[in-house]
Amino acid sequence: MSAPFVNRHIGPDEAQVTAMLDRLGYASLDELMDAAIPKSIRTTDPLDLPRAVSEEAAAAELRALAATNVPGEPMIGLGYHATVTPAVIRRNVLEDPSWYTAYTPYQPEISQGRLEALINFQTMVADLTGLTTAGSSLLDEGTAAAEAVALAFRANRGANGPFVIDADALPQTIDVVRTRAAGLGIEVVVADLSDGLPEGAVSGVLVQYPGASGRVADIRPLIEAAHEHGGLAVVAADLLALTLLEAPGTMGADVVVGSAQRFGVPLFYGGPHAGFIAVRDGLERQLPGRLVGVSIDAEGRPAYRLALQTREQHIRRDRATSNICTAQVLLAVAAGMYAVYHGPGGLRAIAQEIHELAARAAASLAHAGFAVQTDTFFDTFQVAVPGRAEEIVAAARDQGLHLRLVDADTVGLSFGETTSVATLRALHTAFGVVPQAVEPVAALPTALARTTQFLTHPVFNTHHNETSMLRYLHKLSNRDYALDRGMIPLGSCTMKLNATTEMEPISLAGFANLHPFVPAEDAEGYRQLIEELEGWLAEVTGYDQVSVQPNAGAQGEFAGMLAIRDYHRANGEGQRDICLIPSSAHGTNPASAVMAGMRVVVVKAADDGTVDFDDLREKCAEHAEDLAAIMVTYPSTHGVYEESITELCDIVHEHGGQVYIDGANFNALLGYAKPGRFGGDVSHLNLHKTFCIPHGGGGPGVGPVAVREHLAPYLPTHPLHPVADRRDGIGAISAAPYGSAGILPISWAYIRMMGAEGLTKATAVAVLSANYMAARLGDHFPVLYRGDTGLVAHECILDVREITRLTGISVDDVAKRLVDYGFHAPTMSFPVAGTLMVEPTESEDLAELDRFCDAMIAIKGEIDRVEAGEWTVEESPLRNAPHTARALVGEWDRSYAREIGVFPAGIDPDKYWPPVARIDQAYGDRNLVCACPPIDAYDE
Ligand SMILES: *Cc1c(COP(=O)(O)O)cnc(C)c1O
């Protein structure tokens, strides 16, 4: 019998827990938690969850669940296609902790590997779409389209007219766009564009290329018409088709969006997949989401980092280009690597083969007397089968093929990388005919054939054998600092263990290869898993209903705000549109509220960091008629349990508002308090924080929205939901009915293996560790906020402002110097500028906590030497951090010894070496380059 999983997940063992408690002066975890958590919110009943099982048992249960899904050959299309994940990419990216446990690359010096992988992705998208600048991923195709609609609206400084969408666009895209546009007050018209645009001005036009039906039409006239009508031309395109079809950018499109799923990313029952967006010259400052750019480091060498961050919600808040924060980095890395591995020729060959198979099937079915309705297509066509569509789809299902039931008289067939000659035989059996060896007709219009080159950069033309690919992947991940190297003490991000047993199931065929629109009876395993997970999340949060559809925390916020909006409308109080948000809130809060059509009013913070109740009362009274909601984070972003939360909820309720509790910090509450019980009406959780889904270097994520009963009718719906009564309603938030379903087994496994007691203990140890660090570090860096009993919650803010004032050493200097000591920096300057927010989580053992504290204390010693005048700031090892391996050789004219620079914690053969020195952020924004730089840029 191996040890229970809880002992594997929680870092400190009993002796270490006791040692930490001793240091803090508490006799037990219970005593500590009694002191830390306010009585007013404390639950006493144990969580009602199934008993914890072992890792082996959970793995077996998940295998059994996966086995009840029936992936078959997915020929439904609609933006999701069969693809083959090259094994070298599956094992060395998707299943490799050096990629999947990384954090968002806000510390670029220690993220050069994934930044290069993302710039490959951007280059790939920009090349294939024929546009100048592509972002480093969005959440999915539907939300990418919605972002493009908002972008068109902004670029036009308000709408000139409606936004027009092609009726042959993906149905889920239309629905997601409608949900978003309603919040923003943009009128959307869905129209058959085969005969051109409707009369009148437009803010933009979205055309699907190829269409949902598979049709490949010349989109140039529509692009021109969009421009003539004063709008932007947005094309939702299939990247694989673009290897054979001329690039939309070349044809004049302003924006191209889509999904990179079929570039080697498993179907995952709908997600996670990398959505993409690319824009023409002049629109790059309008781009939503993150953008990787090239800059230079302190030694003048090229280095990657996130560009134009001032567009993002962290800075612009309610005026941000989008609420997107977590995106789909891991999947963008995988898709980009698929292009690196296959190269332009390999991709074209895959596309050609798929096309030829589809053309053969169409010709053969036509020969057998069926009317093929799509005359120009790439991989998808529709067949008229009057009155027989259900029967043929059912017959195909018996043959192991999932076809698209378009309507009672039409079926759709979509070919992919796994369809073969055997598929053709099964297909013909389903249609009741024998395959015919007929000449396929040319279905791709020659006038649209691609003439422009793509993926000419050497990176796409070098690593085509597996040895080279493997080494390239490891070269990049070696440049990065992820959880496989050491702790990542990021406040508000909960970088805890992503256990191998939690991760393994995502590769099981039953979970990985299922198309999101298969019939419900072929997704039994997912249905059971999702139902159980939603139920468990409802239990731990104290809410009545949960939806896992939102595929990031910010999407959960948006879904929750929409629920509030529609609830008020249903009560005849549609005028309620004011959302109060404390000044310390995470930037996604105001950005999401605005997207849901709310007006944001900021509530001040008192000196102790809590909400200023005088200001709260005043704002509530002032807006009593139109108060919609308050959005608060609990524990607050200051990492403190406020006693006053229940009173805050009461005040807002008394004024007719709803309470949104941002549950991203749920790691401080799980098992001890339930937001649905202490005053919240709705919350989101971040499964990629509290519930062990890895951050993936900036995504994927899952942001379930949890509501009390009165808001349950306003949870996200989806036009193709497997459950019929979830199809109509508030609309879709994500492109797939269950969002990023493919990673839900991770959180399911975590809860299953921890059980009620284990989860509750994890919270206590997380709080213990944070307080231990606050105690050890507090003498050196003041802890900015503490609760009434002197305790912090699961994280603590270290104040560096006085140090900066006295010495000129900034939080940046401390953060970069931590790299020399072998650490990832804490969260910088959030929620308070000039501070560092540390969140250790329960997974780091005492040795690692102490190693970090020792490093911080040693850094404080270095700061003292600056203060004493021994080093100037400019000449200090802090300002010159991080030190690369180049510092070991050549001239040394610094005012400190070489050893102090490179081995401040003593000579360490296992030291992590950052590949670049400190990066000049501003240089990169002044000289914006967001594609792979030419190789000679790296010449020494
Ligand atoms: C992480 C976080 C969010 C945003 O979550 P994403 O998944 O990145 O969209 C929102 N609020 C708080 C307090 C957070 O810490």
The ligand as an SDF file (V2000), in Angstrom:
LIG
                    3D

 15 15  0  0  0  0  0  0  0  0999 V2000
   -6.3410   34.7870  -11.6480 C   0  0  0  0  0  0  0  0  0  0  0  0
   -7.3800   35.7370  -11.2440 C   0  0  0  0  0  0  0  0  0  0  0  0
   -8.4110   36.1200  -12.1350 C   0  0  0  0  0  0  0  0  0  0  0  0
   -8.4140   35.7950  -13.6040 C   0  0  0  0  0  0  0  0  0  0  0  0
   -8.4060   34.4700  -13.9570 O   0  0  0  0  0  0  0  0  0  0  0  0
   -7.9960   34.0420  -15.4410 P   0  0  0  0  0  0  0  0  0  0  0  0
   -8.2090   32.5830  -15.4460 O   0  0  0  0  0  0  0  0  0  0  0  0
   -6.5880   34.4160  -15.6470 O   0  0  0  0  0  0  0  0  0  0  0  0
   -8.8900   34.7310  -16.4000 O   0  0  0  0  0  0  0  0  0  0  0  0
   -9.4130   36.9210  -11.6290 C   0  0  0  0  0  0  0  0  0  0  0  0
   -9.4040   37.3640  -10.3570 N   0  0  0  0  0  0  0  0  0  0  0  0
   -8.4090   37.0540   -9.5030 C   0  0  0  0  0  0  0  0  0  0  0  0
   -8.4320   37.5770   -8.1050 C   0  0  0  0  0  0  0  0  0  0  0  0
   -7.3620   36.2400   -9.9180 C   0  0  0  0  0  0  0  0  0  0  0  0
   -6.3740   35.9510   -9.0780 O   0  0  0  0  0  0  0  0  0  0  0  0
  1  2  1  0
  2  3  1  0
  2 14  2  0
  3  4  1  0
  3 10  2  0
  4  5  1  0
  5  6  1  0
  6  7  2  0
  6  8  1  0
  6  9  1  0
 10 11  1  0
 11 12  2  0
 12 13  1  0
 12 14  1  0
 14 15  1  0
M  END
$$$$
